[in-house]
Amino acid sequence: MKTPVLFSLGGNVKKLIKRILFGKKKEKKDEKEEKQQQEDEESSEESTEGVAPANLIQQMLGQESESRTLLLHGELNEERSAEMIAGILALTKIKQPKKDLKEGEMPYDPMTIYVSTYGGNADEMFGIFDLINEAKDKCIVETIGNGKVMSAGTLILASGTKGHRKIGRNCRVMLHQVSAGAFGPLFNMTTEIESIQAMQERYIDCLTSCTNLSKRKLKSLLNERVNVYLSAEEAVEHGLADEII
């Protein structure tokens, strides 16, 4: 392609032609760059959509540095529980353990779980509780209560490795009895109520196994009030946490 002849034309006309000839190329280039940028942003959004918070942290830190931090933030439902379970399994089962362990050394580096929840599903709570107990044989599990730790969240906070359970100075803690409802034929309601009572007993057994509370003391607290609110200092006193941060 021949170079456009511009030298015989006046200055203003030169500028106009240059703008028409080269400006369009620049506009096309700008449009192409803008489109590519938009595609990159959409691709980035798609790559992070549906990713568990713990995995997002790992992505931000880069693949060279593994994050061993999990977040339980918000209602404890099936989706949140699945994120937690996937994180715990990834850090204690899928990843290869250390080799040539020294005496007293654990197969995996410590894991940290941040807890900030109003509570949620009791079955999911027990599932996470069991996995944390299993993980404690392989690594130190540090739990940190932040903001609010209520209902199902209290057991998860207390389930961490003793000496490594921390709580924010202004964190609110709340205990209460298992809540549920039953309806339908009488024999069905009786069965459901018995199941709820058994769940309540299991909750008490689990909580007393990792705190300073006796069954008698815990039952007394739960029967005394509908919701039992504790300060960070009281949570440490009762053995739900070990240290205020």
N, C-alpha and C positions, 0 to 999 in steps of 0.2 A: 504493500500500500504506500502511495506517495505521500510525503509530508505536505500538509496544506500550505498553499502560498499565501502569506499574510503581509509580506514586506511592502507590497505596492498599495496597501489600503491605509486609510487614515487611522489614527490612534484609537478613537472611540469604536470604530468598526472592528478594528483588530481585537479589542477587548471583548466586544460582543460575540465575535466568531469564536474566539478562544473559549469564552464561557459556554457557548453552545456545543463546541466540539469536545472540549476537555471537561467542562463542568458536568456534562451528562455522564461521562465515564466515572467521575468522582461520585456523582449521585448514585449510580448503579453500584459502585463499590461500597458506599455507605449503606445502601439498602441491603446488600449482600452481608455486610458485617453485622448489621442490626438483626437480620434474619437468623444468622448463625448464633448470635448472642442469645436470641429468644429461644432457639432450639436447645442451646446448652442449659439455659435456666430451667426449661421444661424437663429436660433429661435429669437435671439435678433434683428437681422436685419429685419426679417419678422414682428416682433411686432411693429417696429417703422416706417415701410414702409407706406407711405401715411398718416401719422399722422400729423395733423396741428402743426405748431411751438408752439402755445400756449400750446397744450396738451403735447408736448415733454418736455417743461419747467416744466410742472406739474409733469410728470413722474420723471424727474431728481430731483425735490425737494422732491419727495416721496408723498405717498398718505395721510400722516398725515398733510401735509402742502399744501394748495391749492394756485395755482398761479392765480392771477387776472391780468396777463399781456398778452396782445395780440400783435402780430407783423404783420404789413403790410409792407412787404419788397419785392420790385420787382414790376413787371407789375401788375396793377390791372385788372385782368381778372376774368372769372367766377369761376375758381378754387380757386384763392386767395380770392375772395369775399365770396365764400362758407365757407372757413376757418374762416374768420372774423365774418360772420353771425352766424355760429355755436358757436363760442366763446362767442359772446355777448349774445346770447340766453341762453347758458349754465350758464353764470354768473348772469343773471338778470331774468330768467324765470324758468329754470329747477331746479336750486338750491333753497332750501327753504329760504325765507327771515327771518330776525331776528325777534324775538318775544319781547314783552314788550319794545317797543321803547321809548326812552326818548324824550322829546320835542326837535324838530329840528334834531333828528337823522334820517338817511335814512335807508331804509330796507336792503341795501347791502353795503358792504365795497367798497371803491374806486376801480375803474378799470383803468388800464394804457394801452394806445395804443401807441406803437412806430411806427412812419411813416417814411419810406424811400423809395420813389418811383418816377419814372419819369412820372407816370400817367397811364392812361388806359381807360377802358370802362366807358362812362358817365352814363349809366343805372346802372351799379354796384356801381358807386360812390353815386348816389342818394339813392340806396337801403341801403347802409351802413350809409349814412347821416341820413336817417329817423330812423334807428334803434338806432343810437347814441342819437338822440334827445329824443327818447322814454326811453332809458336807463337812461338819465339824471334826470328823475323823480324818479328814484329808487336808484341811487348812483352817486357819483362824477366821472366824466369821465375825466381822465387826459390824454392829448395828448402830445406827445413829438416828434418834428421833428428832424431827425438825418441824416446828409449827404446831402440828396436832397429831397425836397418836391416840386413836380412840378405838373402842370395840375390838374388832379383829386385829387391828394394828398393834395392840398392846402385847399380844402373845408373840407376834413376829419380832417386836423390839426385844422382848425378854428372852427370845430363843437364841440370841447371839452367844458367842463364846464369853463365858464369865470373865470379867476384867476388861472386856473390849466392847461393852455396851454403853453408849454415850447418849446424852440427851441435851438439847438446847435449853438454856436457862429459862427462856420464855415459852417453852413448849407446853401445850396442854395435854394431859393424859386423862383418859376416861375409861372406866370399866363398867360393864353392865351384864345382866344375864342374857342368855341366848334368846333372841326374839323370833317368833314364828307364828303361823296361824293354821287352823285346820277347819275344814268344812266337809259336809257330805253325810253319809250314813253314820250312825253312832259308832259302830264297830271300827269304821275307818278312822274316825276322829280319835278314838281311844288308842289305836295303833300309832297315829301320828304324835299324839301327846307323849306316849311312852318313848318314842324315838327322840323327841325334843328334850325330854328329861335326861335320856342317856347321853345326848350331845352336850347338855349342860354339865353333867358329871365329868365327861371327858375333857371339856374345856377347863374345868377346875383342876383336874388331875395334871393336865399339861402345864397350866400356869403355876401351880404350886411346885412342880418339878424343877422350875428354873427361876424361882424367886424366893424371898424370905417369908412368904406368906404360908401359913398352915391352912389346911382345908377348913378348919373351924373358923379361922380369922377371915378367910376369903368369903366363905358362905355368909358370915355375919355382915361383912361389908356389902355384899350383893343384895342381901335381904333387907338391909337397912334403908337403902335408897334405890330409886330406879336407875339413876346414873351416878356413878361415884367418880367425882373429879379429883385429880391429884395434881399438885404442883411438881415441878422437876425435882425439888428436894424430897418430896414425899415419895415420888417414884423411885428415887435412889434408896430411900429408907426402906421401902417395901421390896427392894431387890429386882425391880423391873429394869433398872439401869444401874451402872456402876459409877458413872462420872458425869458431872455437869460441864458442858463446854460453852 
